[in-house]
Amino acid sequence: WVALTPADHEHRFGHGKSEGVAGLVQSLIITGSALYVGAEAVMRLFAPEPIEAPAAALGALGVSLVLTLALFGLQRYVIAKTGSLAISADSVHYQADILTNLALLVGLFVSYRFSLHVLDPILGLVVAGLILWSVRQVATESLDVLLDRELPDRSRERIEAIIAQHPDVLGFHDVRTRSSGSTEFIQLHL
């Protein structure tokens, strides 16, 4: 909502960078969660514990998984329509939740059924690694927006071709591009 607020007197380029800020903050929160999951997994790897209420845990995880899948599907739809970096970052969080819930379901079932208590922390470490891997992309994209990274070469080439095609253009140089939320900015000397 903030990113889509039109430009005003104090923010002449709009508010699109709020997407980068939101994405970066979410990346930090998700990284903290992954590190917590990893630390808990390491502790349980060295001191495995049996599961006390497996039926209740499996039921809660099943309901959580269904709800998270529905929310993730809605987010993918919104991202396809808007290209929102903030929702994309949030989507990574829910994707990590889906992986976590699946790993926990498998880990709980196998640990309880076969008294293999070490599987749960091993899956916890795998999930923590997957979360950290996926959050890296969101953090990179957020920093790209905040630090005014140039548009991809293909986009720049297309822009330069359009400029060069205009019959009144005698020449141009210093083409600079950046994005801010869903808006792309182009500056050049013509």
N, C-alpha and C positions, 0 to 999 in steps of 0.2 A: 504494500500500500504506500509506504513512504517513498520507495523507489519510483513509483509511477506518478508522484506528485509533480505537477508541471514546474518548469523553471520560474523563479521569482526574482525580485530585485537583488536579494542577497545570495542567491544560488543560480547564477545565470546559465549554468550547464545542466541544471536539474538536480535531482536527488538520487540519481542512479547508483552512486557509489555506496549508498546505504546497503545495497545488495552485497557488496564486497565485505563491508564491515560485519553484516549479519552472518555471512558465510564463514568468515574468519573466526568469529566468536563461537559459532557452532562447531567448527573444526577443533577448536581448543577444548570445548566441553566433551566432544566425542572422544578426543585423544585421552582426556582424563579418565573417561569411562573405560576405554580399552586398557589403559594402564592399570586401573583398579581390577578389572577382570583378570588380567595377566598376573597381577600380584596375588590375588586370591587363588588362582589356579596353581601357581608355584607353591603356595603354602599347603594346599590340599594334595599336591603331588607328593610332598614329603610327609604329610600326615593325613592319609585318606580317611574319610568318614563314611559310614553307611548312611543311606537315605532313610529318614524317619517316617515320612508320610508320602509314599510314592504316588498313590492314587490322587490325592489332593494336588500334589505338585504337577502331575501329568495333566489333570483337568484344567488347572489355572494356565499352564503353558499352552494348552490347545486353544483355549478361548483367546488368550493373548495373541497367538499366532494368526488366528482367523481375523481378528480386528486389525492387526498390524498389516496383514496382506491387503485388506480392503483400503486402508489409509494409503498404503504404498501405491496401489493402483490409481487412486484418485490423484495423488501427487504426480505420478508419471504423466497423467492426462494434462494437468495444469502446467507442468514443465514443457510439454510439447506445444501447448498453446501460447505460453508467455516467455519461455526461455529464462525464467527466474532463477538466478544464482542462489538466492536465499532458500527457495523451496527445494532446489537441487541439493543444497547442503543438508537440509532437513531430511530429504529423501534418503541420503546416505545413512543418516542416523537410523531411519526405520529399516533400511536394507540390513544394517548391522543387527538391529533387533530381530529381524526375521532369521538371520543366520544364527544368532545367539539362541533363539527359541528352538530352532531345529536341532542344533547341537545339544542343547539341554534335554530336549525330548529323547533323543537317541541315547545320550549319556545316562539319563535317569532310568530309562527302560533297561538298558544293558547292565548298568551297575546294579540295579535291584534284582533283575531276573537271574543274572549269572554271578552275583557277588563280586563283580569286577570294578572295584571302587576307584581304581586308578584311571579309568577311561574318562570320567567326568572332568578331571583337571587337565588331561591331555587335550580334550576337545575345547576346554576353556582357553588354553594357550593358542590353539589354532584359530579360534574365533577372535581373540585379541589381535593376532597377527593380521587377519583379514580386515578387521575394522581399521587398523592403522594403515594398511595398504590403501583402502578405499578413501580414507579421509585425506590422504596426501593429495589426491586430485582436486578435491574441493578447496583445500588450503591454497594450492597453486593457482587455481582459477580465481579465487578471492584476491590473492595478492596481485595477480595480473591486472584485475580491474582497479585496485587501489593504487598500483604503481604505473598506471597508464601504459600497459604493454601494447605494442603495435598490433594491428590486425594481422591475421595470417598473410603470407606472401601472395597467395591466390587472390585474396580480397584486394590487396594493394594493387596487384597487376590489373585486375578488373577495373578498379577506380581510375588508374592511370590511362587505361585504354579508352574509357568513356571520356575523360578529359581531352585526350589527344584527338578524338574523333570530331570534336566540335570545330566547325570551320573558322571561327574567330580566334581560336587559340593559337598564338604564335610560339608559345613555349611555357613551360612550368618547371618548378623545382621545389625542394624542401617540402615534399609531401609527408605529412605526419598524420597518423591515425591513432585512435584509441576507442575503447568502449566504456560506457558507464551504464551499468544495468543493461537494459535492452536497447539503448540508444548508441549509435556509432557516430563518432565525430571525425571529420576530415578537415585538415588545414593545409594550405599550400600557397605558394606564391605563383600567380598566374600572369 
